Amino acid sequence: MALNKKDPTSTNVWQKLQTHFEEIKDHQMIDWFNSNPNRAKDFTIQWEEFYVDVSKNRVNAETLKLLIDLAEELDLKDAIKKYFSGDLINETEGRAVLHTALRASEDAEIEIEGNNIFPEITEVRNKIKDFSRSIIDGERVGFSGKRFTDVVNIGIGGSDLGPAMVVEALSYYKNHLNTHFVSNVDGDHVNEVLKQLDPETTLFIIVSKTFTTQETLTNANTIRSWFLKSADEDAIGKHFVAVSTNLEKVKAFGIEAENIFPMWSWVGGRFSLWSAVGLSIAVSIGYQNFESLLKGARKMDNHFRVSSYENNLPVVLALISIWYNNFFKAETEAIIPYSQYLNQFATYLQQAVMESNGKGVDRSGKPVTYQTGAIIWGEPGTNSQHAFFQLIHQGTKLIPADFIGFVKPLHGNIDHHDKLTSNFLAQTEALMTGKPDSVVLKEMIESRSTDIDIGRILPFKVFEGNRPTNTIFIEKLTPESLGKLIALYEHKIFVQGVIWNIFSYDQFGVELGKQLAGKILKELENPEFEIHDASTKNLINHYRKLTK
Ligand code: F6P
């Protein structure tokens, strides 16, 4: 069954939210803290090793109640049921959305149109397990009998970002293998990676759900030619494996059945790291750790399915984000992990969130009349504090931010970790409390500023505050807690798509550019121009003049 097609702005509660917004939009969060000593506790959700404090938001109990009413009026419960039961909720592509099945427990029975898909999932899991073990243990070797030292993932988008983010995030748990990622069709990318490799000891994993993606096939062919300078054709089978739904195309590339890891149409690329797309993860941290990643996600799935909305992390975070997006008209959301390991987390979320919810047409095919997906950006703290925090603190834009931190460091360096954590906590406090002119004045007098200086400089030192943040405080970065964190955001995306009445699981918006690039590619070879605007035509000419 399909998802409903209700316009959120036509619900009764939308109007109430609008009225409520007018009432509280200028309210200072700090005043709510002053009037309610329990606010921090009231707005904190503790679940497993997650401590999520949403109290530093421009919401009160009434706001959350109304937002939950909105979720109810839009049948979120029913949508969640359909999502987990394999209904064809990716309606425009006629597919189920079942990345959750990839991490389901071994006794699960999950059906798509009457067929239990779990046996296939188990089979592929076992294949990942055996394969990763044989590479790590050195049982499977390269063409000259040497053990593998390097693994290269060749893929782009969902076939790159998830695995690349997780491999870096879990590098503390990594084994002796060096893992590389080649994604961009920019030849300089692949060449820089190849420079570091020895063909005798490198394993290549070509990941492409469709096996038609220009970037991935170009890189795979370049790497294949490079490899064949040192090895014979029959060595390909030892060094190249593929992950794809398109078995025929993979075979045509020269990869045999035993080296193909199947994928399924019911897994979207950007949600596929839990499948064989995550092979580079399993190879680099070992299957047991990969399983813990899945287990973490599975626990978050259960939390999301069964918890009441008030205590439901993905639901609460999704609703608060809708509050800023649709009522405060915030355009962007920042993701600030206080862990260098999560360096690529915001980049990964950019695809997950923006490819899913960057849609302007509702589920009935009509243009939406309200804002949908937020622009996601961010970098780890503390580096980001020295880069763009100026704008978050004193700029003209409202930027709700998720601060993600870990209570325990992995290498046990408490001196560093106390400093990191003090910054993590200080920033959300500073963003909320700001610094009024009275405090700036006092400080300037204490530091013996002259009256002239005070008159001149004071306004620039004021922080208006009242800037919202969520604090996601997790005990420790482990494969399991990372699995939970990723699944938390996956479900947040789902909830928002349901409420915005859009289809979150297609991505037609990436097609037009691909089509035009195909045309222009031919024209770079052949000067017979098709019809282009004058600017594009000039640019094509400029390139041709200097290169052809
Ligand atoms: O261009 C967008 C996209 O289709 C993504 O959705 C996908 O993750 C990526 O390209 C790669 O696709 P494939 O795995 O089929 O190569």
Residues whose N, C-alpha, C, O or C-beta is under 5 A from the ligand:
A	BS01	F6P	I156 G157 G158 S159 V207 S208 K209 T210 F211 T213 T216 G269 R270 Q507 V510
